[in-house]
Amino acid sequence: LSLRLEAGLKSAVAGVVSVGVADRRSALASYTLGVPLTDSVVFVPEGMQEMRTPAGHYLNHTVTGPYAAIPAALEMLGRRVEQARSRRTGLDLEVYREPDSEGRTSTDIFIGIDDGE
């Protein structure tokens, strides 16, 4: 969050603080944390890069509560992919939302899938 504030960027999506993107599509896996912006962004601060997430099919699950619950949710979604889909694409997203009125965090997890379409 400090990077977002220092860079002067604010999420263009109401209620969303940041988005994490895990890209395992190549031998050199990466994880990027950023903020969602609109298509009309004309200024990207020095030292930062614009990244566009490709459209596709995703299995999703929402974790409400501590961030420590996210790894178990990722494992559960991985099992669902094995049971119902052909394979993972290697692109996963985590959408971190603002805490609710009681201070509970909420994270939407999306696992990219190739469902044969």
C-alpha positions, 0 to 999 in steps of 0.5 A: 500500500505504501507504494500505491500512496507514494506513487499517487495511484489510486484504484479505479475500482471502488472497494478494491485496494490492490490486485496481485498477479501470479504468472507461472506461464514461463520457467521464470514465475513472477508475482506482481502487486498493483492497483487496477486502473482504467483503460484511459490511463495516460501517465504511469509513474517512473519506475512502474510498468503498466500490465494488462491481464488477458481475458480468459476463464477463471475459477474463483473463490472469496476468502473473508477473514485473515490473509493467512487463509489464502494459501488453503483457498488456492489449494482448494481451487487447485483441486477443483481444477484437477477435478473439473478442468483440463489444466491451469493457464498459470495466471492467477489473480488476487483482488484485495478489497477494503475491510468491511465496517467490522474490519474483516478483509475480503480477497477474491481469488481467480485461478486461470483455466483452460477449459477447452473452449 
